[in-house]
Amino acid sequence: MKFFKTLLEAEGDWDYIEWEPEFTGPMFEEDPGDRNVRGTVRRFKAWKMDEEGKREKQRDLEGFMNRDRRGGKPERSR
């Protein structure tokens, strides 16, 4: 997760949002390490914060905050 700290310290206005992690199960059961860590998918979206980026963040945050009312997770890009 060091990447995101580096991103925020970079020149220019960068921002990111993390969607709620989802446990999908480990891909390979025989791999070493904590099963919960290996089986958790974490999704992020990062962008440069120009005026359009600020509007984009607002839309993403609204979608993220309203996900429970829709009865599901944020939509994935296709």
Rosetta constraint file for C-alpha pairs under 8 A:
AtomPair CA 1 CA 5 HARMONIC 7.37 0.50
AtomPair CA 2 CA 6 HARMONIC 6.34 0.50
AtomPair CA 3 CA 7 HARMONIC 6.08 0.50
AtomPair CA 4 CA 8 HARMONIC 6.26 0.50
AtomPair CA 4 CA 16 HARMONIC 7.76 0.50
AtomPair CA 5 CA 9 HARMONIC 6.36 0.50
AtomPair CA 6 CA 10 HARMONIC 6.19 0.50
AtomPair CA 7 CA 14 HARMONIC 6.55 0.50
AtomPair CA 7 CA 15 HARMONIC 7.76 0.50
AtomPair CA 8 CA 13 HARMONIC 7.47 0.50
AtomPair CA 8 CA 14 HARMONIC 5.75 0.50
AtomPair CA 8 CA 15 HARMONIC 6.54 0.50
AtomPair CA 10 CA 14 HARMONIC 7.60 0.50
AtomPair CA 12 CA 48 HARMONIC 7.24 0.50
AtomPair CA 12 CA 49 HARMONIC 7.84 0.50
AtomPair CA 13 CA 48 HARMONIC 5.68 0.50
AtomPair CA 13 CA 49 HARMONIC 5.01 0.50
AtomPair CA 13 CA 50 HARMONIC 7.41 0.50
AtomPair CA 14 CA 46 HARMONIC 7.14 0.50
AtomPair CA 14 CA 47 HARMONIC 5.74 0.50
AtomPair CA 14 CA 48 HARMONIC 4.40 0.50
AtomPair CA 14 CA 49 HARMONIC 5.42 0.50
AtomPair CA 15 CA 46 HARMONIC 5.73 0.50
AtomPair CA 15 CA 47 HARMONIC 5.77 0.50
AtomPair CA 15 CA 48 HARMONIC 6.45 0.50
AtomPair CA 15 CA 49 HARMONIC 6.55 0.50
AtomPair CA 16 CA 44 HARMONIC 6.85 0.50
AtomPair CA 16 CA 45 HARMONIC 5.45 0.50
AtomPair CA 16 CA 46 HARMONIC 4.10 0.50
AtomPair CA 16 CA 47 HARMONIC 6.37 0.50
AtomPair CA 17 CA 44 HARMONIC 5.72 0.50
AtomPair CA 17 CA 45 HARMONIC 5.51 0.50
AtomPair CA 17 CA 46 HARMONIC 6.62 0.50
AtomPair CA 17 CA 61 HARMONIC 7.99 0.50
AtomPair CA 18 CA 42 HARMONIC 7.46 0.50
AtomPair CA 18 CA 43 HARMONIC 5.83 0.50
AtomPair CA 18 CA 44 HARMONIC 4.46 0.50
AtomPair CA 18 CA 45 HARMONIC 6.62 0.50
AtomPair CA 19 CA 42 HARMONIC 7.13 0.50
AtomPair CA 19 CA 43 HARMONIC 5.52 0.50
AtomPair CA 19 CA 44 HARMONIC 6.23 0.50
AtomPair CA 19 CA 64 HARMONIC 7.22 0.50
AtomPair CA 19 CA 74 HARMONIC 7.50 0.50
AtomPair CA 20 CA 42 HARMONIC 7.19 0.50
AtomPair CA 20 CA 43 HARMONIC 7.47 0.50
AtomPair CA 21 CA 40 HARMONIC 6.48 0.50
AtomPair CA 21 CA 41 HARMONIC 5.68 0.50
AtomPair CA 21 CA 42 HARMONIC 4.73 0.50
AtomPair CA 21 CA 43 HARMONIC 6.83 0.50
AtomPair CA 22 CA 40 HARMONIC 5.56 0.50
AtomPair CA 22 CA 41 HARMONIC 5.28 0.50
AtomPair CA 22 CA 42 HARMONIC 6.74 0.50
AtomPair CA 23 CA 36 HARMONIC 7.25 0.50
AtomPair CA 23 CA 39 HARMONIC 5.62 0.50
AtomPair CA 23 CA 40 HARMONIC 4.27 0.50
AtomPair CA 23 CA 41 HARMONIC 6.14 0.50
AtomPair CA 24 CA 39 HARMONIC 5.56 0.50
AtomPair CA 24 CA 40 HARMONIC 6.05 0.50
AtomPair CA 24 CA 41 HARMONIC 6.88 0.50
AtomPair CA 25 CA 35 HARMONIC 7.56 0.50
AtomPair CA 25 CA 36 HARMONIC 7.39 0.50
AtomPair CA 25 CA 38 HARMONIC 7.45 0.50
AtomPair CA 25 CA 39 HARMONIC 4.08 0.50
AtomPair CA 25 CA 40 HARMONIC 6.78 0.50
AtomPair CA 26 CA 35 HARMONIC 6.33 0.50
AtomPair CA 26 CA 36 HARMONIC 7.62 0.50
AtomPair CA 26 CA 38 HARMONIC 5.26 0.50
AtomPair CA 26 CA 39 HARMONIC 3.80 0.50
AtomPair CA 26 CA 40 HARMONIC 7.51 0.50
AtomPair CA 27 CA 38 HARMONIC 7.73 0.50
AtomPair CA 27 CA 39 HARMONIC 6.86 0.50
AtomPair CA 29 CA 35 HARMONIC 7.88 0.50
AtomPair CA 33 CA 37 HARMONIC 7.70 0.50
AtomPair CA 33 CA 38 HARMONIC 7.14 0.50
AtomPair CA 34 CA 38 HARMONIC 6.29 0.50
AtomPair CA 35 CA 39 HARMONIC 5.99 0.50
AtomPair CA 36 CA 40 HARMONIC 6.15 0.50
AtomPair CA 47 CA 53 HARMONIC 6.59 0.50
AtomPair CA 48 CA 53 HARMONIC 6.13 0.50
AtomPair CA 49 CA 53 HARMONIC 4.50 0.50
AtomPair CA 49 CA 54 HARMONIC 5.66 0.50
AtomPair CA 50 CA 54 HARMONIC 6.31 0.50
AtomPair CA 51 CA 55 HARMONIC 6.53 0.50
AtomPair CA 52 CA 56 HARMONIC 6.08 0.50
AtomPair CA 53 CA 57 HARMONIC 6.09 0.50
AtomPair CA 54 CA 58 HARMONIC 6.32 0.50
AtomPair CA 55 CA 59 HARMONIC 6.36 0.50
AtomPair CA 56 CA 60 HARMONIC 6.19 0.50
AtomPair CA 57 CA 61 HARMONIC 6.00 0.50
AtomPair CA 58 CA 62 HARMONIC 6.09 0.50
AtomPair CA 59 CA 63 HARMONIC 6.16 0.50
AtomPair CA 60 CA 64 HARMONIC 6.04 0.50
AtomPair CA 61 CA 65 HARMONIC 5.99 0.50
AtomPair CA 62 CA 66 HARMONIC 6.03 0.50
AtomPair CA 63 CA 67 HARMONIC 6.06 0.50
AtomPair CA 63 CA 74 HARMONIC 6.52 0.50
AtomPair CA 64 CA 73 HARMONIC 7.87 0.50
AtomPair CA 64 CA 74 HARMONIC 5.92 0.50
AtomPair CA 66 CA 70 HARMONIC 6.62 0.50
AtomPair CA 67 CA 71 HARMONIC 6.29 0.50
AtomPair CA 67 CA 72 HARMONIC 5.60 0.50
AtomPair CA 67 CA 73 HARMONIC 5.54 0.50
AtomPair CA 67 CA 74 HARMONIC 5.88 0.50
AtomPair CA 68 CA 72 HARMONIC 5.96 0.50
AtomPair CA 68 CA 73 HARMONIC 7.37 0.50
